[in-house]
Every structure is written in structure tokens, then in C-alpha cells.
Amino acid sequence: MRIAVVGAGAVGGYFGGRLAEAGEEVVFLARGATLAALRESGLILEDAAGSRTLHPVAATADPASVGPVEAVVFATKAWQVEEAARAALPLFGADTFAVPLLNGIEVPDRIAAVVGRERTLGGLCRIVAEAVAPGRIRHHAFEPTVTFGELDDRPSERSQRLRRVFSAAGVKAQIPESIHAAIWGKALFIVPTSAVGAIARATVGEMRAQPETRRLIEEATAEIDVLARARGVPLTDDAVERTMAFLDSLDPSATSSMQRDIEAGRPSELDAQCGAVLRLARETGVETPVVRMLHAALLPAELRARGGGRSGPPRAAG
């Protein structure tokens, strides 16, 4: 399958690398030091199977030089996805489809607004990995998983084919009954854990062991659960309990990518995570005071990382 991976950081580098390793025709869209590293040294993957180098790998900064592909996997930061989708338009032919593997409950709609809803799947991934250097990806914990599906949840040959491609590469791939439930189910975990971790400067193990901090995460999770149900998302009755159990299952040293970005003074996904919850809560008429507090507490650091500008697109986050 001919696949373009937009972004070659922890997520794009790992999953794109696994697909390339399995013999799929993968081209990475990258820039700067990452592009230079991919061209000069290839892609280095480090996981339980050991360390190996994929060299050469196809990598470019120019989508027009690639031409139409079968699937475009978006693995940028959520706040970069609209710009990335516009830049990726030369990759789209008559039957090309997009699948995001990044955080953000608004992400599929943002991609669809650029490339077309009929060309867009919903998607997410679960992985603990980091780019320890440009072109060098280290996977840390639990089995990496990709989840995707049509936005109307209908069965489709293209989603089944992509699932087979990932499975053949040794990556667990799922097509859920409701992709929206899957996306919101991840948001129940990633939004509170990322925000509380960034404020507390604490690992997963430290947060879940401290009763007051654990309670804060659970309260924010419950708010997002209420919001999702108010918007008609078919979450399971025990979604909050399952989320907390997942938190308890993680490596105690784990931290989120948003937390690491904030701690390093880099722009983060604060707007795509907490900001999105606040926007949709306002639209739906649901109160989310804990998420509002988490967003407000992190906003100064986010603005500072962005040079004093807004934390993401100029949208009301009331």
C-alpha cells in the first residue's frame, strides 16, 4: 500500500517505520533536522525487539514531489493539523483517504474541512514513545495500537484494508463500532492526565498514588464523560472506571507528550485537548469547571511558549 506519513516524530516515525519495515511503500513528510536525519541516516526504531535502522527511507518536505497516494496518515501535533492538511493536498487523488493518529476530539473535523469529509476517517493511537533525537524513535511501554473507522461508522473496504496492512506489520489495529466513542474514550484519559501532569510536574505513578491528585484526574474525567454523553457519544456505562483502571495499568514513570512539551517550554496541544473540551461544553451547555481550571492554570505557560500569542487558533474557549 502506498502511504504518506505526515510528521515523523514519535507517532509518525514509529508507526510509519513499522509499515516500511513490513514492506509497505511509505514516504515521510518531514522538515528541518528530522528530514535531514531521515535522508542521511535513515529511521532508527528502538523497542522490545531491539534497535534497528531503516535505511534508506523515502522522505521529503515537498508533497507535490510524491503525487497521489492511497492513504495519508497524519501524525503531527493537533495544533498543526489544518496547516498540514492544506500542505498535503497534492497527495490526494480520487480515492485517497486521510487517517489521523493524533490527539484531539476536533481533529477529524479539522482535516475534513480541508480535504473533504468523504476522504476522512476518524482515528487515534495508543503508544508511549518519544523521539529521543531526530529520526530516532524509542517505544517505552505497552502494546502500540491504532484505531480508526469511517466517520459515519459504516463498514468500508478501505478501513478494512488499512487494518490488514497494519496487522501484517505486527501492529494491533482496531475498527470499533463507534469511532467517535473511541476518540472520546481516549480524551477521557489523555486530557485530564496530560493537564494534571503538566501542572503537577509528576509522573503517572506519582499522580495516581496521591489521593488528592488522583481525585482531580477522576473529576475531570467525569466532566468529559458527561459532555460526551450530552453530545450523543455512545460511551460505555463504566467509561470513567475503565479510564481510571487504564491509568493504574500504565508504567509509573510514564508522562504525556503534552506534559513533556509544556515542561520543555514548547507549544503544546493544550488548545486541542482542554480548549476543545471547553468549546464543545459551551456549545452543548455543559459545565466543566475542573477542565476550565486546568486550562486556565496552564494557559500562561502556553502563551509564553508561543511568544505571547494565543494558545492555538483564535477560537472562543469559554
C-alpha positions in Angstrom: 0.0 0.0 0.0 1.3 3.5 -0.9 1.1 5.6 2.3 2.3 9.1 3.1 3.0 9.8 6.8 2.8 13.5 7.6 5.1 14.0 10.6 8.0 11.7 11.6 8.1 12.3 15.3 7.3 9.7 18.0 3.9 8.6 16.5 4.6 9.0 12.7 8.1 7.7 13.0 7.1 4.6 14.9 4.0 3.5 13.0 5.4 4.6 9.6 8.6 2.8 10.4 6.7 -0.4 11.3 4.8 -0.2 8.0 8.0 0.5 6.0 9.8 -2.3 7.8 7.0 -4.7 6.7 7.5 -3.7 3.0 4.8 -1.1 2.5 5.6 1.8 0.3 5.9 4.6 2.9 7.0 8.1 2.3 7.6 10.5 5.3 6.7 14.2 5.0 9.1 15.9 7.3 11.3 19.0 7.6 14.3 20.5 9.3 16.5 18.3 11.4 14.2 15.3 11.1 14.2 15.4 7.3 18.0 15.7 7.3 18.4 12.8 9.7 16.0 10.5 7.7 17.8 11.3 4.5 21.3 10.9 5.9 21.0 8.1 8.5 17.6 6.6 8.0 15.0 5.9 10.7 16.1 4.3 13.9 13.4 2.3 15.9 14.0 1.2 19.4 11.5 -1.1 21.1 11.2 -4.6 22.8 12.5 -6.1 19.6 15.8 -4.2 19.9 17.2 -1.3 17.9 17.3 -1.4 14.1 17.8 1.2 11.4 15.7 1.5 8.3 17.9 3.0 5.6 17.2 4.3 3.1 13.7 5.6 3.8 11.7 7.8 1.5 11.4 11.3 3.0 10.7 14.7 1.6 9.4 18.2 2.5 7.5 18.5 -0.8 4.2 16.7 -1.1 3.9 17.6 -4.8 7.0 15.6 -5.5 5.2 12.5 -4.2 2.0 12.7 -6.0 -1.3 10.8 -5.1 -1.0 8.0 -2.6 -3.6 5.6 -1.2 -3.6 6.8 2.4 -2.3 9.9 4.2 -1.6 9.2 7.9 -1.5 12.5 9.9 0.9 12.3 12.9 1.6 16.0 13.6 0.7 17.8 16.7 -3.0 18.6 16.8 -2.5 22.3 16.5 -0.6 21.8 13.3 -3.1 19.6 11.5 -5.0 22.1 9.5 -1.8 23.6 8.0 -0.5 20.1 7.4 -3.7 19.0 5.7 -3.6 22.0 3.3 0.1 21.3 2.5 -0.8 17.6 1.9 -3.5 18.2 -0.7 -1.1 17.2 -3.6 -1.1 13.7 -2.0 -4.8 13.2 -2.6 -6.1 11.5 -5.7 -9.6 10.4 -6.5 -9.5 7.5 -3.9 -7.0 8.8 -1.3 -8.2 8.9 2.3 -6.8 10.5 5.4 -6.5 9.0 8.9 -5.3 10.9 11.9 -3.3 9.2 14.6 -3.1 12.1 17.0 -4.9 13.5 20.0 -7.9 15.9 19.8 -11.7 15.4 19.6 -11.9 18.1 16.9 -9.1 16.7 14.7 -11.2 14.7 12.2 -13.5 17.6 11.6 -10.4 19.9 11.0 -8.9 17.6 8.5 -12.3 17.0 6.8 -12.8 20.8 6.4 -9.7 20.8 4.3 -9.6 17.5 2.3 -13.4 16.7 2.4 -15.4 14.6 4.8 -15.8 11.7 2.3 -12.0 11.4 2.3 -11.5 11.4 6.1 -11.5 8.6 8.7 -11.5 9.2 12.4 -8.5 7.7 14.1 -6.3 7.6 17.2 -3.4 5.7 18.6 -2.2 4.5 21.9 1.5 4.4 22.4 4.2 5.6 24.9 7.1 6.7 22.7 9.3 9.6 22.1 11.7 11.0 19.5 14.9 10.9 21.5 16.7 12.5 18.6 15.7 13.5 15.0 14.9 10.2 13.2 15.3 8.1 16.3 12.1 6.8 18.0 12.0 4.9 21.3 9.0 2.9 22.3 8.7 2.7 26.1 5.6 0.8 27.3 2.6 -1.4 26.4 1.5 -2.7 23.0 1.1 0.1 20.5 -2.4 0.2 19.0 -4.1 2.1 16.1 -7.8 2.6 16.0 -9.7 4.1 13.0 -13.0 4.0 11.2 -15.4 5.8 9.0 -16.9 9.0 10.5 -20.4 7.5 10.0 -19.3 4.2 11.4 -20.3 2.3 8.3 -18.1 -0.7 7.3 -15.8 0.1 4.4 -13.2 -1.8 2.3 -10.6 1.0 2.7 -10.7 0.8 6.5 -10.5 -3.0 6.4 -7.6 -2.8 4.0 -5.7 -0.4 6.2 -6.4 -2.6 9.2 -4.9 -5.6 7.3 -1.8 -3.6 6.4 -1.1 -2.6 10.0 -1.8 -6.1 11.2 0.6 -7.5 8.7 3.2 -5.1 10.1 2.7 -6.5 13.6 0.7 -3.5 14.8 -2.5 -4.1 16.7 -5.2 -2.4 14.6 -8.9 -2.0 15.5 -12.1 -0.8 13.8 -14.5 0.0 16.6 -18.3 0.0 16.4 -18.1 3.8 17.0 -15.0 5.7 16.1 -16.4 8.7 18.0 -16.8 6.7 21.2 -13.2 5.6 20.7 -11.9 9.1 20.2 -13.8 10.5 23.2 -12.8 7.4 25.2 -9.2 8.4 24.7 -10.0 12.0 25.6 -11.4 10.9 28.9 -7.8 9.7 29.7 -5.4 12.0 27.8 -7.0 15.4 28.6 -7.0 15.1 32.4 -3.8 13.1 32.7 -1.9 15.5 30.4 -3.1 18.6 32.1 -2.8 17.5 35.7 0.7 16.0 34.9 1.8 19.3 33.4 0.6 21.3 36.4 2.0 18.8 39.0 5.2 18.1 37.1 4.5 14.5 38.1 4.6 11.0 36.5 1.6 8.8 36.2 2.7 6.8 39.2 3.1 9.8 41.4 -0.3 11.2 40.4 -2.3 8.1 40.9 -0.6 7.4 44.2 -1.6 10.8 45.7 -5.3 10.7 46.7 -6.0 14.4 46.1 -4.3 14.4 42.7 -6.0 11.1 41.6 -9.3 12.6 42.6 -8.7 15.7 40.5 -8.0 13.5 37.4 -11.1 11.5 38.1 -13.3 14.6 38.5 -12.0 16.0 35.1 -12.6 12.6 33.5 -16.2 12.5 34.8 -16.8 16.0 33.3 -15.7 14.9 29.9 -17.8 11.8 30.2 -20.9 13.9 30.9 -20.1 16.1 28.0 -19.6 13.2 25.6 -23.0 11.7 26.5 -24.7 15.1 26.2 -23.4 15.1 22.6 -24.8 11.7 21.9 -21.5 9.8 22.0 -22.2 6.1 22.9 -19.7 5.6 25.7 -19.9 2.5 27.9 -21.6 2.9 31.3 -18.3 2.3 33.1 -16.2 4.6 30.9 -14.8 6.6 33.9 -14.0 3.5 35.8 -12.3 1.9 32.8 -10.3 5.1 32.3 -9.0 5.1 35.9 -8.2 1.4 35.6 -6.2 2.1 32.4 -4.3 4.8 34.4 -3.5 2.3 37.0 -2.1 -0.2 34.4 0.5 2.2 33.0 4.2 2.3 33.7 4.5 4.5 36.7 7.3 6.5 35.0 5.1 7.5 32.1 4.3 11.1 31.1 2.2 12.5 28.3 3.6 14.3 25.2 1.6 17.4 26.1 3.2 17.4 29.6 6.7 17.0 28.1 6.1 19.8 25.7 4.9 22.2 28.4 7.7 21.3 30.8 10.2 22.0 27.9 8.7 25.3 27.2 7.4 24.2 23.7 4.0 24.9 22.2 1.6 22.1 23.2 -1.8 20.6 22.5 -3.4 22.5 25.3 -5.9 24.1 23.0 -6.7 20.8 21.1 -7.2 19.0 24.4 -8.6 21.2 27.2 -9.6 24.0 24.8 -11.6 21.6 22.7 -13.5 20.3 25.7 -14.3 23.9 26.8 -15.5 24.9 23.3 -17.8 21.9 23.0 -19.0 22.2 26.5 -20.1 25.8 25.8 -21.7 24.7 22.6 -23.6 21.9 24.4 -24.5 23.8 27.6 -22.5 21.5 29.9 -20.4 22.8 32.8 -16.8 21.6 33.1 -15.3 23.6 35.9 -12.4 21.3 36.6 -11.2 21.2 33.0 -11.7 25.0 32.9 -9.4 25.4 35.9 -6.8 23.1 34.4 -6.8 25.1 31.1 -6.5 28.4 33.0 -3.6 27.2 35.1 -1.7 26.1 32.0 -2.6 29.0 29.7 0.2 31.4 30.8 2.9 28.8 30.1 1.3 28.0 26.7 1.2 31.7 25.8 4.8 32.1 26.8 5.8 29.2 24.6 4.0 30.8 21.7 5.8 34.1 22.2 2.9 35.8 23.9 0.3 34.8 21.3 -2.9 32.8 21.7 -2.8 29.1 22.7 -3.9 27.8 19.3 -6.4 29.1 16.7 -8.3 32.2 17.7 -11.4 30.4 18.9 -13.6 31.1 22.0 -12.8 28.7 24.7 -15.4 29.9 27.2 
